[in-house]
């Protein structure tokens, strides 16, 4: 009764009236917004969740034991918070991988530890390798072919000296009145090799190289480290800091005697070849709408050279916190709000794509697709939510503008009509569903943290996590109580 009286009082004071420029289009439930803000600011658990992912679990490579531990912990936490049906859903991924030991050193003409990190799904070296490295980066195809007999078991530097570096973050679109380029700038390629990467990989595989060293586009000790499972063709493969790679290459070119020591021990994991998504719900309260779904999510997996703080422990923690807030304040959405933490995003949006294929795509899922309202994803970038990429959907602009307004004092700015690629909302939009991702901060994101060994705890601020969780909770709630569904973008004729 007190809650109803408070709501009525707020309405009489104008606090539940539609907002500003969208007065005729969209109402804001200021009472719920106030409760979301109170819970999210004063009793937040988002930083604790984020810290568990980054410090207690660490890197969460898909199909690794660490990823499964993170998924199990998230499921138990969601159950503790009282969310409905917290569960793991498995899907086939392939073999996992883990790093057991790694060291790389220069031991002649002087001793120097080197900065490097193995690629994911790298094979092991045959014990400790100590040898003069063979630099192939300045050689043509026929010269490399002549060296075939020397490459078996060798330490091979396969690429040219790195001459260009990642030095530009993507622009911040909320700072410009006109559309700007969206997404990460094209990475610099460096010097063109004399032999194609495909031919080099084939040759090294055929000759049985002992370990392959490559530079990367990072600088100042930053390593961009990814990887893929090459199956039986996998070689031991290490990314070196470009500065150290270039130094060794120059020394070799000057005729100096260089000797390296490398030891790389890894394991391929085949006992459990599944990836896992984590799901839970806040059931809808309206009998006529509870079968409709509003969904929020972000990927839980990371690459392996860092704890993946901005990519994407922050997003996973925020998604969980948004659900915790709504449950804690006793929110009664008309539609069901479902959350997901996806696996396998880094290898190709696998978790979200498998979910959409199973539950929403195709003729067999038409009924479920007709009841799906909207998906809000949280991934690229760090910092607060400034607005949302609207995926060229003009119809949602007045709606999202209204929902964004109550958080202006916490840093929201404006929504951007363009779309963004390379993250899990694409699994939904490709199936003809409404899916959106927020605009966040990109300072040092593309240059320093995204897919690097520097994506650590220090890159994320607790207050930003709180703001993101409150904005996400509010958007999910308002989508779930809105009289109409979120409109889809108009299909343009060719």
URKACOR-V85368 format. One line per field, one symbol per residue. phi: phi as a letter, one per 20 degrees, with the letter a starting at -180 (. if undefined). burial: 1 if it has 24 or more other ideal C-beta (glycine too) atoms within 12 Angstrom, else 0. Layout:
phi=???
burial=???
//
This chain:
phi=.fffffffffffenedfgekfdgedbedefffgfffffffedcfcffffgfffeeedngcfgmegfffffffffgffffgfnfelfbddebfdpfebbdeabbbbedbfbeafdeabfffmffeffmedcaffdedfddegfffgfegfeefmeeddedfgfdccfccfffeffecfdgcfdnfffffemffffcfgfffffffffemgfaddcebeecmnedeccqbeemfefdfbcedggffgfgffffffenfedcdcccccccedcfceeecddcacdffdegecfeecdccaaeefbfdebflfebbffffffffffffgfffemfcffefdddbdedmffeplfffffffffdcenffdgffffeeeacddcbfobmfeercfelldffegfffffffgfdgfdofcaedffdcdmbfffgeffendebbcfececfmfffddfmcfdedgffcdffffffffffffffffffedffdfffeffeeff
burial=00000000000000000010000001111111111110111001111011111100111111111111011111101100101001111110111111100111111000000111111111111000111111111010000100100010011111111100110011111100000001110001010010100001101110101111111111101111111011000111111111111111101100000111111111011000011111111111000011011111111111111111111111111111111111111011111111111111111111111111001110000001101111111111111111111111100111111111111001111111111111111111101011111111110111111111111110110101111111111111111111001101100000
//
